[in-house]
Amino acid sequence: MRQRYLALFSIFASLPAMAITFQTRLENVEWKVEGDQFECRLVQPITDFGSGEFVQRAGEGAVFSLKTTSRLLGRGSATLLAAAAPWQPGRGDINLGAVRMGGGGTLFSSSQGQASRLIGGLIEGRSTVVRTFSGETGRPTEVRLLPVKFSQGYSDFQVCTTKLLPMNFDQVSRTQVGFPGGGADLDAADKRRLDTILAYMKADPTVNHVELDGHSDNSGNRLTNRDMSRRRALAVLDYLKAAGVPETDMVMRFHGEQYPVAPNTNAANRALNRRVNIQLSRVPMVDKPAVAPEAVQQAPSQPGPAQPKPPAQL
């Protein structure tokens, strides 16, 4: 009998510690869609943990992020899975690889490819699973997002993404228009790029400063190249100004052939060097200080008749 108990003890001792699992009860699962012109988010709150979110910024594909209000999970590695449901016999989990977790509220953001496969899995009825090892408890930890009600949530998310701007601030803040054919006239592609910049500035009025740097290749002499780079920068400035950007919000510089992006050794490279670089930024608005009434200088009064001087005091 004693040997039997020892055998059972050895079996249980060899089993891994039971995993800690975070997931919302089936009847409480919900998908929330939040967003504007800059970003759309499809969120499933996770009870006692935080949330799992598909996030798509303007000009980019969706990524998956895991957020937490708990300190249970810290820095380290986790495995991302599209896990088959118990009612799907014969279907195994899809391992989407490892992700690196950092500290703070957002533990990680996946690649766009991983997010796309997770979305496909949820549509098929698979759960999104993040599996890791908690150094805090010494036990495996799983965070699960369930596919319940996903179809409607994802449909609303897609509607949100159709309203996103073509580019986000990181993309639009440093861009350029080119003049591959020479000259200083904006072509259709240039105007489309500038229209994208204008659309972003209209949507985000905090973007209120534009720097334009004109460049040329080395085809002419120093003076003609400098003048050509000036004309190109001026063409961009005039286009933005005509669309409503105040000229006082723009700074224009021109450099001729001084800063090539490619050696001027062939026609293709010279075409790359004919460009205007555009940089957008946010400059804090400084309110003019109010002037106190007593500080306002009064206009000098018109001279009147001379007044007699008072007699000198003896």
QUIQUI-V893206 format. One record per helix or strand. SS is the DSSP state (2 for helix, 1 for strand). FROM is the first residue (numbers start at 1). LEN is the number of residues. If there is no record, write none. Layout:
SS,FROM,LEN  SS,FROM,LEN
This chain:
2,2,13  1,20,3  2,26,3  1,32,4  1,39,8  1,50,8  1,63,6  1,76,8  1,94,8  1,106,4  2,112,12  1,127,8  1,139,7  2,150,12  2,169,4  1,174,5  2,188,16  1,209,7  2,222,21  2,247,3  1,250,5  2,267,7  1,275,7  2,293,3
